[in-house]
Amino acid sequence: MTDAEMWSLSGPATAGHDYGAWMDDEHVHAPALRSTAIDKFPVRIIASKQRRTYTWEEEGRWREISELQARKAEAEEKAKWARKAAEKRATRREQERQMVENARRKEESKSEWSGMGDRVARDVSAYEQEKKDLRRAKAAQALEFRKAGIEQGKIVAARRKREAEADFRIGMEQLRRDKEASEREAARREEKRLKQRAEMRHDMEEAKHQRAIKDEAKRREAEQDIKLMEAMAAELLKREKQREREMFASLKEKAERQAAEAAEAQEIAAKARAAAEALRAEEAAKKEKLRQTRLATRDILEQQVVDKIRADTTGLSDMEMQVNTQLLRELDEGA
């Protein structure tokens, strides 16, 4: 027996509202209701597990699903009461069949109880009347049961609908809270990222400043070393020139003294000339030696200056390189 047949057997309480007509009035058909995805995805689970913002169309869809659930529950409740009514009607028909069978047996036994015909006839009429009264009472009771079942089904459907709406509101509230929490977490992460970038930028600027300070210190140190080398070279040249002047003055004085003494005697003059020639040769040798010493000293100083300049070339500007080149050129010309 199908659901529609059981619903049609519900009696006078559903007159004009059979199962098919009731489902058509609600714009929902039984096969579609049974095959819908509501059983697979209840609103309670979807509202509690989904973590995203719903649009108005989706919210309307969830409300429609909730209404379909409520209608389905109401239809199931009505179908349950219809099945109970059908079972009661089947039981009543079985009782009536037994009563008819008993009456038939009594009619067959009239021939055996011929002397009791009138009493049997009265008993049969009383039994028929009692059976009719019992049938009316049971029909009235079944009608009350059907009405109570329909009302109870409506109450249950309304309660389930309210529960579904409450679950939906709870789910939407949870989604709103989760969204706010995620927004706060995203803002906190963005603030942390900006703070880290500012700290990195400050560290880079500080490192750049420290590097500039170190380069400036190296440049000044190189300048001081160059000035010191220049002063040392000038002092050495000055000392060499002073020594040469003193040596030439001494030689001149000595020659003049020997020339004065040469007037006394030619022999002494010849000796003086010979001594002068020897002295000049000796002085020339000393001068050559002094010149070699000065050249060696100048080469050493120039090499030290060149090494120092090459070691500190990193970070020097073009102007400072030109100054160093000019200094080397002047040292070469002075030699």
C-alpha positions as CSV (number, residue, x, y, z in Angstrom):
1,M,0.0,0.0,0.0
2,T,1.4,3.4,-1.0
3,D,1.5,6.5,1.1
4,A,-1.3,8.1,-1.0
5,E,-3.6,5.1,-0.5
6,M,-3.0,5.1,3.2
7,W,-3.7,8.8,3.3
8,S,-6.9,8.3,1.3
9,L,-8.1,5.8,3.9
10,S,-7.9,8.3,6.8
11,G,-11.6,8.8,6.7
12,P,-13.9,11.8,6.8
13,A,-11.3,14.0,8.6
14,T,-9.4,14.4,5.3
15,A,-12.4,14.8,3.0
16,G,-11.3,16.9,0.0
17,H,-7.7,16.9,1.3
18,D,-6.2,13.6,0.1
19,Y,-2.4,13.0,0.1
20,G,-1.8,14.0,-3.5
21,A,-3.9,17.2,-3.2
22,W,-2.3,18.2,0.0
23,M,1.2,17.8,-1.4
24,D,0.2,19.7,-4.6
25,D,-1.2,22.5,-2.5
26,E,2.2,22.8,-0.8
27,H,4.0,22.7,-4.2
28,V,6.0,19.6,-3.1
29,H,5.8,16.1,-4.4
30,A,6.5,13.0,-2.3
31,P,9.2,11.5,-4.6
32,A,11.1,14.8,-4.8
33,L,10.7,15.2,-1.1
34,R,12.2,11.8,-0.4
35,S,15.0,12.2,-2.9
36,T,16.1,15.7,-1.9
37,A,19.5,16.4,-0.4
38,I,18.0,17.6,2.9
39,D,18.7,14.1,4.4
40,K,22.3,14.3,3.3
41,F,23.0,17.9,4.4
42,P,20.9,19.0,7.3
43,V,20.8,22.7,8.1
44,R,22.1,22.1,11.6
45,I,25.4,20.6,10.3
46,I,25.8,23.0,7.5
47,A,25.3,26.1,9.7
48,S,27.8,24.9,12.3
49,K,30.6,23.7,10.0
50,Q,30.6,26.2,7.1
51,R,33.1,29.0,7.7
52,R,32.1,31.7,5.2
53,T,29.7,34.6,4.6
54,Y,26.3,33.7,3.2
55,T,24.5,35.8,0.6
56,W,20.9,36.6,0.8
57,E,20.2,34.0,-1.9
58,E,21.9,31.3,0.1
59,E,20.1,32.4,3.3
60,G,16.8,32.2,1.4
61,R,17.8,28.7,0.2
62,W,18.6,27.6,3.8
63,R,15.2,28.9,4.9
64,E,13.5,27.0,2.0
65,I,15.4,23.9,3.1
66,S,14.2,24.4,6.7
67,E,10.6,24.8,5.5
68,L,11.0,21.6,3.4
69,Q,12.3,19.8,6.5
70,A,9.3,21.0,8.5
71,R,6.9,19.9,5.8
72,K,8.6,16.6,5.4
73,A,8.4,16.0,9.2
74,E,4.7,17.0,9.1
75,A,4.1,14.6,6.2
76,E,5.9,11.8,8.0
77,E,3.8,12.4,11.1
78,K,0.6,12.4,9.1
79,A,1.7,9.3,7.2
80,K,2.4,7.6,10.6
81,W,-1.1,8.4,11.9
82,A,-2.6,7.3,8.6
83,R,-0.8,4.0,8.9
84,K,-2.1,3.6,12.4
85,A,-5.6,4.4,11.2
86,A,-5.3,1.9,8.4
87,E,-4.1,-0.8,10.9
88,K,-7.1,0.1,13.1
89,R,-9.5,-0.2,10.2
90,A,-8.0,-3.5,9.2
91,T,-8.4,-4.7,12.8
92,R,-12.0,-3.5,12.8
93,R,-12.7,-5.2,9.5
94,E,-11.3,-8.4,10.9
95,Q,-13.5,-8.1,13.9
96,E,-16.6,-7.4,11.7
97,R,-15.7,-10.5,9.6
98,Q,-15.5,-12.6,12.8
99,M,-18.8,-11.2,14.0
100,V,-20.5,-11.9,10.6
101,E,-19.0,-15.4,10.7
102,N,-20.4,-15.9,14.2
103,A,-23.8,-14.7,13.1
104,R,-23.8,-17.0,10.2
105,R,-22.9,-19.9,12.5
106,K,-25.8,-18.9,14.7
107,E,-28.2,-18.8,11.8
108,E,-27.1,-22.3,10.9
109,S,-27.7,-23.4,14.4
110,K,-31.3,-22.1,14.4
111,S,-32.5,-25.4,13.0
112,E,-31.0,-27.1,16.0
113,W,-32.6,-24.7,18.4
114,S,-36.0,-24.4,16.8
115,G,-37.7,-24.1,20.1
116,M,-35.7,-21.0,20.9
117,G,-36.4,-19.1,17.6
118,D,-37.9,-16.0,19.1
119,R,-35.2,-15.6,21.7
120,V,-32.5,-16.2,19.2
121,A,-34.1,-13.6,16.9
122,R,-34.2,-11.1,19.7
123,D,-30.6,-11.9,20.6
124,V,-29.6,-11.5,17.0
125,S,-31.3,-8.1,16.6
126,A,-29.8,-7.0,19.9
127,Y,-26.4,-8.1,18.7
128,E,-26.8,-6.3,15.4
129,Q,-27.8,-3.1,17.2
130,E,-24.8,-3.5,19.6
131,K,-22.5,-4.1,16.7
132,K,-23.8,-0.9,15.0
133,D,-23.4,1.1,18.2
134,L,-19.9,-0.3,18.6
135,R,-19.0,0.6,15.0
136,R,-20.3,4.2,15.5
137,A,-18.3,4.5,18.7
138,K,-15.1,3.2,17.1
139,A,-15.6,5.5,14.1
140,A,-16.0,8.5,16.4
141,Q,-13.0,7.4,18.4
142,A,-10.9,7.0,15.2
143,L,-12.0,10.4,14.0
144,E,-10.9,11.9,17.3
145,F,-7.6,10.0,17.0
146,R,-7.1,11.3,13.4
147,K,-7.8,14.9,14.4
148,A,-5.5,14.6,17.4
149,G,-2.8,13.1,15.2
150,I,-3.1,15.9,12.7
151,E,-2.9,18.5,15.4
152,Q,0.0,16.7,17.0
153,G,1.8,16.5,13.7
154,K,1.3,20.3,13.1
155,I,2.7,20.9,16.6
156,V,5.7,18.7,16.0
157,A,6.3,20.3,12.6
158,A,6.1,23.8,14.0
159,R,8.5,22.8,16.9
160,R,10.9,21.3,14.4
161,K,10.7,24.4,12.2
162,R,11.5,26.6,15.2
163,E,14.4,24.4,16.1
164,A,15.7,24.5,12.6
165,E,15.4,28.3,12.5
166,A,17.1,28.6,15.9
167,D,20.0,26.3,14.7
168,F,20.3,28.4,11.5
169,R,20.5,31.7,13.6
170,I,23.1,30.0,15.9
171,G,25.1,28.9,12.8
172,M,24.9,32.4,11.3
173,E,26.0,34.0,14.6
174,Q,28.9,31.5,14.8
175,L,29.9,32.4,11.2
176,R,29.8,36.1,12.1
177,R,32.0,35.5,15.1
178,D,34.4,33.4,13.1
179,K,34.6,36.1,10.4
180,E,35.3,38.8,13.0
181,A,38.0,36.6,14.6
182,S,39.6,36.0,11.3
183,E,39.5,39.7,10.4
184,R,41.2,40.5,13.8
185,E,43.8,37.9,13.2
186,A,44.5,39.2,9.7
187,A,44.8,42.8,11.1
188,R,47.2,41.6,13.8
189,R,49.4,39.8,11.2
190,E,49.4,42.8,8.9
191,E,50.5,45.1,11.9
192,K,53.2,42.6,12.8
193,R,54.5,42.5,9.2
194,L,54.6,46.3,8.9
195,K,56.4,46.5,12.3
196,Q,59.0,44.0,11.1
197,R,59.5,45.9,7.8
198,A,60.0,49.1,9.7
199,E,62.6,47.4,12.0
200,M,64.4,46.0,9.0
201,R,64.4,49.4,7.3
202,H,65.8,51.0,10.4
203,D,68.5,48.3,10.8
204,M,69.5,48.8,7.1
205,E,69.8,52.6,7.5
206,E,71.8,52.2,10.7
207,A,74.2,49.7,9.0
208,K,74.5,52.1,6.1
209,H,75.3,55.0,8.5
210,Q,77.9,52.9,10.3
211,R,79.5,51.9,7.1
212,A,79.7,55.6,6.0
213,I,81.4,56.5,9.3
214,K,84.0,53.7,8.9
215,D,84.7,54.8,5.3
216,E,85.2,58.4,6.4
217,A,87.5,57.3,9.2
218,K,89.6,55.2,6.8
219,R,89.8,58.1,4.3
220,R,91.0,60.5,7.1
221,E,93.5,58.0,8.3
222,A,94.8,57.6,4.7
223,E,95.1,61.4,4.4
224,Q,97.0,61.6,7.6
225,D,99.4,58.8,6.6
226,I,100.0,60.6,3.2
227,K,100.7,63.9,5.0
228,L,103.0,62.2,7.4
229,M,104.9,60.6,4.5
230,E,105.2,63.9,2.7
231,A,106.5,65.6,5.9
232,M,109.0,62.8,6.5
233,A,110.2,63.0,2.8
234,A,110.5,66.8,3.0
235,E,112.5,66.6,6.3
236,L,114.9,64.0,4.8
237,L,115.4,66.2,1.7
238,K,116.0,69.2,3.9
239,R,118.6,67.4,6.0
240,E,120.4,66.1,2.9
241,K,120.6,69.6,1.4
242,Q,121.9,71.0,4.7
243,R,124.5,68.3,4.9
244,E,125.6,68.9,1.4
245,R,125.9,72.7,2.0
246,E,128.0,72.0,5.2
247,M,130.2,69.6,3.3
248,F,130.8,72.0,0.4
249,A,131.6,74.8,2.9
250,S,134.0,72.6,4.7
251,L,135.7,71.6,1.4
252,K,135.9,75.2,0.3
253,E,137.4,76.3,3.6
254,K,139.9,73.5,3.5
255,A,140.8,74.2,-0.2
256,E,141.3,77.9,0.6
257,R,143.5,77.1,3.6
258,Q,145.5,74.7,1.4
259,A,145.8,77.3,-1.3
260,A,147.0,79.9,1.2
261,E,149.6,77.4,2.4
262,A,150.5,76.5,-1.2
263,A,152.0,80.0,-1.6
264,E,154.7,79.1,0.9
265,A,156.0,76.3,-1.1
266,Q,155.5,74.7,-4.4
267,E,156.1,71.4,-2.9
268,I,153.4,72.0,-0.3
269,A,151.2,73.2,-3.2
270,A,151.8,70.1,-5.2
271,K,151.0,68.1,-2.2
272,A,148.0,70.2,-1.6
273,R,146.9,69.7,-5.2
274,A,147.4,66.1,-4.9
275,A,145.6,66.1,-1.6
276,A,142.8,68.2,-3.1
277,E,142.4,65.8,-6.0
278,A,142.3,62.9,-3.6
279,L,139.9,64.8,-1.4
280,R,137.7,65.6,-4.4
281,A,137.7,62.0,-5.5
282,E,136.8,61.0,-2.0
283,E,134.1,63.6,-1.8
284,A,132.8,62.5,-5.2
285,A,132.6,59.0,-4.0
286,K,130.9,60.1,-0.8
287,K,128.5,62.2,-2.8
288,E,127.7,59.3,-5.1
289,K,127.2,57.1,-2.1
290,L,124.9,59.8,-0.6
291,R,123.0,60.1,-3.8
292,Q,122.5,56.3,-4.0
293,T,121.4,56.4,-0.3
294,R,118.9,59.2,-1.1
295,L,117.6,57.4,-4.1
296,A,117.1,54.1,-2.1
297,T,115.3,56.1,0.6
298,R,113.1,57.8,-1.8
299,D,112.2,54.5,-3.5
300,I,111.3,52.9,-0.2
301,L,109.2,55.9,0.8
302,E,107.4,56.0,-2.6
303,Q,106.7,52.2,-2.4
304,Q,105.3,52.6,1.1
305,V,103.1,55.5,0.0
306,V,101.9,53.6,-3.1
307,D,101.1,50.5,-1.0
308,K,99.2,52.6,1.5
309,I,97.3,54.4,-1.2
310,R,96.5,51.1,-3.0
311,A,95.4,49.5,0.3
312,D,93.0,52.4,1.0
313,T,91.7,52.9,-2.5
314,T,88.3,51.3,-1.7
315,G,85.8,54.0,-1.0
316,L,88.0,56.9,-2.2
317,S,86.5,59.3,-4.7
318,D,87.9,60.3,-8.1
319,M,89.2,63.6,-6.7
320,E,91.2,61.7,-4.0
321,M,92.7,59.4,-6.6
322,Q,93.8,62.4,-8.6
323,V,95.4,63.9,-5.5
324,N,97.4,60.7,-4.9
325,T,98.5,60.5,-8.5
326,Q,99.7,64.1,-8.4
327,L,101.6,63.4,-5.2
328,L,103.5,60.5,-6.8
329,R,104.3,62.7,-9.8
330,E,105.7,65.4,-7.6
331,L,107.8,62.9,-5.7
332,D,109.2,61.7,-9.0
333,E,110.0,65.2,-10.2
334,G,111.7,66.0,-6.8
335,A,113.9,63.0,-7.2
